[in-house]
Amino acid sequence: MLAYALTHLSDAILLRDLAALVAQDRTTTAALLAHVAEVDARRLYLPAGYPSMHAYCVDSLLLSEDAAYKRIQAARAARQFPAIFTGLAEGRLHLAAVCLLAPHLTPENADELVAAAAHQRKSEIEVLLARRFPRPEVRAMVQAIPYIPPQLDAQLAPGQVGAAMLELAGGLGPGQSGAAPRAKSESLSPERFVLQVTIRKSTHDKLRYAQELLSHAVPSGDVVEVLDRALDALIGRLEKRKFAATNQPRLQRHSAAGRRNVPAHVRRAVWDRDQGQCTFVSATGHRCPARRLLEFDHVDPVARGGEATMAGIRLRCRAHNQYGAECTFGAEFMRHQRRAAAAARIAAKGRATAAAAGTAAARAPAAAAEQAPGEGEDRDVVPWLRQLGFSAAEVRRAAARCEDIPDASLEQRLRVALSCFRKRSTRVGRAWDTA
């Protein structure tokens, strides 16, 4: 306590020490961000038992959610553009400035923007960015908003860039973007919360309809009661889909060893045993706290004979599921597997497009024959292709195929135009299938 009592210092010494501490803090901040960036890049939070860098900063380093968010955002930007580290250490940039600049920095403009933001206040940087990156005007909106006491409407610390906390909480990875959530939940007491949220008209219509359906049970139409019952119904459906929750389980059936499919009774038992939480435990004994993005993971990989039994299945969050696979098979192998899976999804989409194009090819000529004029008919395939949902670029390429048959009928020209979609999609699917 005595170390923080400074009444004995003279004015000159107090000011000198304050300036020295501020300079030291700048250097420490730059070093801190460098460490955060490196830990984030190496994903060292995973073996430590945390699903994301944000969770590690909050739960292990004991930073606030907002402090962790801003430092991770700044660290990622500084790792990509090292001039930020120097600017912070020398006092030309502050943390709020980096958070404001981060979404706009590119290899082409980074040096210019960092230089322009040097020694600028937060408000001045906001004006600078508004000039460089103007946004559409916001329409005026008047709507009734329930009164919330000022102390419950506290804003985040200065410098928040407004990106989704979901990215840092584990929902998205570095570099991915997401819309900032608009809902706000604040605690009034241990048992009471205030929820403020903007909903679409369709959601509002569903709410009204639910109130009507519940009018006998909830005559007042109390939104809180309706919401509570709606969540009960939703949670029941999700639990049934996620881990086959039921009050009347069927007789257990023997499952073949090595199958990827996890039987319903195993999912129920594993979820109950693991209490809906990731089971990864670090070398220090810390269990991952994640309850989001949980997956049923084979203790022994299926490729090595793992069985879908209660002893052979465990709950893992997506991050630790992938981390475990990388530890077993190697990071490069898993990257190849993920690329192959993505290719398979693209191939499936290509085959679906081909099938849709084939159906369209069968229907379009008949429709054209019904609607097209007789003699002197307009044989332009463009409007027909546009009606079928093809993009302008695709239509131009398909129409070019018809230039070699200027005397063909509209039906013939449509068949030729649509055939290029079928061939292209099939070729894409086969290329991915052989990868």
Protein Blocks (a to p, Z undefined) as FASTA:
>chain_A
ZZmpcklpcfklmmmmmmmmmmmmmmmmmmmmmmmmmmmmnopmmmnopabfklmmmmmn
opafklmmmmmmmmmmmmmmmmlmmmmmnopacfklmmmmmmmgcfklmmmmmmmmgopa
fklmmmmmmmmmccddddddddddddddfklmcccdehieoiafklmnopacehiacddd
fbdcddfbfkbccddddddfklmmmmmmmmmmmmmmmmnopaklmmmmmmmmmmmmmmmm
mnopafbdcddddddehiabdcfklmmmmmmmnoopafbdcfkopacfbfghiacddfba
fklopacdfklgccddfklmmmmmmmmnopklmmmmmmmmmmmmmmmmmmmmmmmmmmmm
mmmmmmmmmmpccehiafbfklmmmmnopafklmmmmmmmmmmmmmbcfklmmmmmmmmm
mmmmmmmmmmmmmZZ
